[in-house]
Amino acid sequence: MLGFVIGAVSGTVQFFLLSKFTGFITGGKSGKKTVLFAVTQFLLPFAVLVACAFLLSDELLLVGIGMAAALIVCAAVRFFIVSRAGKGD
């Protein structure tokens, strides 16, 4: 169960970093912050999975499932919030 919680938290952080990165790119702001968000968002899952492989090897599958589930849930929630905001116009 601990592995799933770790995966869910890291997946949520990864979604936050990814949304910041895409916000900067689509806003036309490319600079050091954009590169930092891109590199951090890319390396975060590897770092979490490697750390859990050494410390919680039995929970590694749950970490991956938690990461994927958190990314999907965050994306779905964001989609519904944005689509509802668009209907109010």
BATORTOR-343182 format. One record per residue (C-alpha): y, z, x. Coordinates in steps of 0.2 Angstrom, whole numbers, plus 5000, padded with zeros to 4 digits. Layout:
N
YZX...
***
This chain:
89
500050005000501250045014501049865021501549795004503149905004503549845022503249665017504349685001505749765011505749635025505549495012507149555003508049565019507549395024508149325007509849415010509949335027509449165021510649165007512049215019511549075030511548945016513149005010513948985027513248815029513648745012515448825013515748725029515848875040514848845056515048965070514249105079513949205063512949055056511849035071511549225071511049225053509949075056509049145071508849325063508149245047506949145057506349275069506249425056504549385048503749355066504449525072503849615056502149535056501849565075502349745074501249775059499749685068499849815082500249965071499449925054498149795057497249835041498749815031499349645038498749535023499749655011501349635022501249445021500949455002502449575000503549465010503049305000503249404983504949474988505649304992504949224976505549364965507349374974507449184972506949184953508149324950509549234958509149074949509249164932510849254936511649094942511048994927511649124915513349124923513448934921513048944903514549054899515748914904
***
